Amino acid sequence: MRKTLGVLFSATVLMTACNKDKVEVIEGVKIQIHSHDDKAKKLKDGDIITFDLVIKNGADSVLQDTRKDGQPGKGMVQPPQAAPGAFKGTFENGLRLLSVGDSATILVPIDSLAKTVQAPLPPFLKPGTDLKYTVKILKVQSKADFEKEMAGQAAQAKADAAKLLAQQPAMIEAYIAKSGKKFTKTASGLFASIEKPGQGATPKMGESWIVNYRGTFLDGKEFDKGASTEMPLGQMIPGFNEALSLLKAGGKGVFVIPSQLAYGDQGRGPIAPNSVLVFEVEVLNKK
């Protein structure tokens, strides 16, 4: 009898495990539940959710992974699509079936997706297969709570930026002292150390000049470099435009560009907002 009960228990566990990852069609959505808590807060239309997301095609090639990107996804739970030609089996409709903490894979048929997209689908999305969205719900908020959190983050970012801007003069002063070079501060706030002024005409706005350059941060970390690169004056950051106008053909110099003459509070690529930039520049000739 004990042996029989053990077999029945094992069979029950096996069936539960199989059902947990079984693909089902619920409200027109193909979904595979990996983990679910009936007691957890259910998602409802208008909720703002934060989630991890991995998107794969039918060949299991990863197209996106928010965990590797280092930034969870965010979005609003939308009501079921009612537009003409819309289908129920969308990723967004699948989210409405989940609760906080749930993990699931929502399978969106490529054939259905193709009918709603005007442009041809890329070749890695094959007809007859599914686009697989594996999602884990991390947090759910009301719209009001989300907006309050965003406002708080914006205020903190503004305070951090103001603090960093206040520190910039001392940071630049420390860099100049350590460099051992003599710098002159222009009216705009650019710091220039001219090693060799060069000869001939001075680069002017609207002209293109060929230059060698190397861009670093104050700590010496390089973020960009170019050899015999065409630089159109007026189309670059203000500090770099001005730097070129202080040299002539054959001229060399080092320029410290405060953030307000660089990318400001926007940043760009590897350049964080409110970054001070240092450029070593050699002007070769006018294009």
C-alpha angles and dihedrals in degrees: 000000000000090000091051092051090050092053092048091049092050091049091050092051090048092050091048091051092048093048092049092064096032116125110239135176110234120175088343094308122119103221138168112201113211098175132002137174115201090199095054122103111277121229118245136187112286096025117133110225134193114207147165112239136190118184120198134174126227091279090055092248110153111241097174137003118182091194091061090043087056093228123095118223121255130197148140122262104243129207116252113290113259100173117124110272094015117136129214098229097082128132090244092053090048092057089063089066094060138083133210109291094019121137121201145147116236113201116208115193111237089215091059092043091052091059092058098044118082097203123063114270118248116265093250089068103076124198113251093031134096133244104228120216111187107192137177118194108226103172141359126203138174115248090252093052091047093051090048091052092048090050090051092050091048091051091049092048090051091050091048091049092050090050092050092048090051090053096049099086091054091045091052092046090052092049092050092048091051094046094062090218127123113244131191121206115224126213091263093054098258116142113219132188108185111202094174123004096203128213139270129021124008117236111256134198112278093029126108119224132186113236145167113224144168124198124203140162122245090269091059096253110145119230101168142011135180137182122202089351123169111238119190108207112230094031097075134069112298094247093054093046089053093045092058091048089060093059137061132205108309092016125138133194149149119237130192109206118197114220094255088063092043127042097321117201093338102070122192132229108316090357111096121214115279094017123159110225131206120203129190104202135187118183112213108177146315114276 
